[in-house]
Amino acid sequence: MTQTDNPLRKYFRQPAIHLRLPSNGKFYPSEAISMPPNGELPIYPMTAVDEIITRTPDALFNGSTIVEIISSCVPNIRDPWSVPAVDLNALLAAVRLASYGHSMDIASKCPKCSESEELSVDLRVVLDSIKMPDYDLPLTLGDLTVYFVPMTYRQINDVGRVQFEDQKILQMVNDSEIAEEEKMRRLGEAFRRITQLTVRSIAASINAIKSEDAMVTDSVQIEEFLLNIEKSKFETIKEHVMKLREATDLQPIAITCSSCSNQYQQSFTLDMSNFFEIAS
């Protein structure tokens, strides 16, 4: 019996909500997404298998958890690795909302009186607050014009894995009893990798660089350009990239402490390791 003949098929999960991507489908390769005519993607709730995947440490580390969840819950996205950074938070919030409802509990600690409490965040408000920065606005540097693009989830994940490994190395070196000379050598290597990673990350955020003679889109040539320009130009490009990325960050939550009435801002991120756990 094929799946289409299954008499229980009418009981299969159905889309719980529909999501209009912040990017409106821009930046995806044509084969990576199937955009409905109304521009809204159906979002399905997670299955029991999906929840098991979210509790697999290796899958969390290598990024496959998010890929599997998006594939399962947002089937119109055919290649989750190609999801641009501007859509990632919206997709995760939408899947969480479709699976567990619009409320998500977060822990908060008042910086004034140190009182801890749990607060409920409305994911509908979070989704409404996610906006896409203007990636069509280029940066002019003399006779050069730099065009930008958001990083893909694959690029974000690759950078995150290298950063994690280097942080472990730095911690290990600082905590170990190895000779000072060897410690400095390992620290130097780690810092060089971090610098290279920063350059690679910025290069991944550049779509093209136009000069008087050519339009350069090759990532290797763009990375070589970043490694060989003067510091002021590099910092200008880096600052522009950082502003674009910060524009897609989730907004902090305004909180009034129930104990001392202190008002403060609580940062809010979608932690990949526990975001899909059901609130107790």
N, C-alpha and C positions, 0 to 999 in steps of 0.2 A: 504493500500500500504506500503510495507516495504521500508527501506532506499535503498536497492539495486535496487528497482524498480523505484526510483525517477528519472524522466527524466532530472532533473536539476543537477544530481550528477556530470556530467562532468564539471560543473562550480565550484565544491567545490575546496577549496584551495589545492595547491600542494606544495611539499617540495621546499623551496627557495634555500637552501644550504645543503651541507652534511658536517658533522663534525666527525673528528677522535678524540676521547677522549684522553686527556693527559694520562689517566691511561690505555688506550687500552682495557677497560672493566675489568681490574683487580680490585679486592676488592669487586665486586658486588656479592651478593648471586646469584646462578644460575637462580633462578626464577625471579630475579629483573630486568633483562635486556635481550633483544633479539638482539644479535649482528649479523648484516648482514655479509655475507661472505667476503665482501671487508673491513670490519672493520669501515665503515663510516655510522654514524647515519643520517637519513633524518631529517631536521629541518623545521618545518612548521611555517609560519607567524601566529601571534596572531589573534584571532577572536575578534569581538566586545564584546562578553561575557567575553573573557580573559581580555580585557582592563577594563571592569567594576570591575572585581575581584581585579585588581591592585589598585583600588581606595577605597577599603574597609579596614578601619583602623584595625578592629579586625583580619581580615585575614592576614594583614601584620605583626601584632604582634605575632600571634601564628604560623606563618610559612606556613599556608595553601595556601597562595598566590603563593609562589614559587612551591609548590607541584602541584597545579592546572595548573600553566603555563607549567611546564615540562611535565605533563601528556598530556596536550593538544597539545603542540608544538613538543614534542619529544616522540611520542607514543611507541617507542622501549624500553624506560625506563619504566618498569611496576611498579616499586616502587620507586618514587622519594625520599622518606625518606632515602633510602639506598645509595643515590649518595654520593661518597666519596668527601671529601673537595677538592681534587686535580682536580676534574672535574667541580666543581660548577661554578667558574668564567667563564670557557669556555662555559658552557651551557647557562649561562645568556647572555654572549656576543653574542653567536650564535643566540639566539632567538631574541635579540634586532636587530641584523644585518638582520635577515630574515624578520623582521616585518617592520623596518623603514629605512633600508639602512645602509651603512657602516660608516656614519658620526654621531658622537654624540657630542653635544655641552656641554662644561663644563665651569664653571665660575672660574676665576683666579684673584688673587690680588697680585700685585708686592710687595714683602717685603721691597723694597728700597724706591719706590716713592708712594706706596699705590694705584696705578692706577688699576682699575678693568677693565677686559675685558672678552669677551667670546671667547673660542677657540674650534676648531673642532678636535675631536680625531677620528682616523681611526680605527675602530674596527677590521679590517682585520690584522692590525699591532698588536693590542692587542692580538688577538687569536694566532698569530704566536709567540708571546713572552711568552706564558704560557707553562711552562715546568714542568715535574714531577720529584721531587727529588727521590733519590735512597732509597726506603723503604726496599730494600733487604739487605742493609748494617746494620748489627746489632751493638750493643754497648756492649763492654766487660767490666765488672766490677769484677775484681778478677776471681772467679770461676763461675760467673754469666754471662749469655749472654742474652741481652734484644733485642727482636724483635719488630718492630714498624709497625703501620698501620695508614692510615689517618682516621680521625673522619668522621662519616657519617653526612649527613645534619640533621638528627633527633637529633644527639648528639650536633651538633653545635647550633641548634635552642633551645634546652633545656638549654644549658649553657647560651646563650644569653638572654633568658627570665629571668633566675634567676639573672643574672648580672644587667639587667634593673630594676628589682624590688628592689635589694639591693641599687642601685644608687639612686633610688627614696627615699628609707628610709634614706640614708645618707644625702641627700639634705634636706629632711623634718626635720630631727633632728637638722641639722645645722641652719636651718631657724626658727625653732620653739622657743617658750619661755618656754619650759618645764624645770623642775628642773635639775640642773647639774648632780645629781646622776642618775636620770632616763635617761638623755641623754647619759651618759657614759655606762649605761647598754645596751641601744639599739645599740649604736655604737659598743660595744663589740660583741654583737650577730651578727651584720651585718658583721663585720670583720671575725668572725669565719666561717660564711657561705661562705664568699669569699675565705677563705683559703681552706675549704672543697671542694669548687667548683674547685679551681685550681688543687687539688689532683685528683678529679674525672675526670677532663679534661685530665690530663696527663695519668691517667689510661686508659682512652678511646683510647689513642694513642698508647698503648702497646698491641701488638698481643699475645705475650707470653714471659715468662722468663724461661730460661733453667738453672737448677743447676746441680750439680753432681748427684742428686738423682731423679730429676723429671723435667717434662716440664709443667709449670703452665700456663694455658690459662683462668682460671676462673677470671672474672673481679673483683669479691668481694675480692678474695685472693690477686690479684695484687694491689688493692687499699689499702688493709690492709698492704701489704708489703711497699708501699710508705709512709704510715703513721708511720711506725715503724723503718725505716732505718735512719742512721745518715745523718745529713744535707748535707754533702759533696757529698754523693752518690745521694741524691735526686736532688741536684742542677745540677749534671752532667747529669742526665736523663732529667731534665727539659730543660736544655740548648740544648740538642740534639733534643728534641721535638720542641722547639722554632725554631731552624734552619730549620727543615723540613717544618714547617708551613710557615716560612718567604720565603722559596724558591718558594712557590706557590702564594705569594702575587703579585699583579699587579705592574709592574714597574712604577716609577714616570715619568711624562712627562717633557721633557726638554723644557723650555720656554725662549724666549727673549722678554723682555718688549718692547712694541711698543712705549712707551713714553720716557723711559730713557735708553733703550738698556741693562738693567741689565739682566743677565742670571741666572736662578734659576730652581729648581726642584719643580714641582707641583704634589703632591700625587694624585693618581687616584684610586678610589674605585667604585664598583658597588653598589650604594645605593639602597637598596631594596624598599625604599619608593617612589623613583621617577625615577628609572632606566627605567621603561617602559613607561614613559610619552613621547609623541611626542614632539620633539624640536620645539619651536616656530620660 
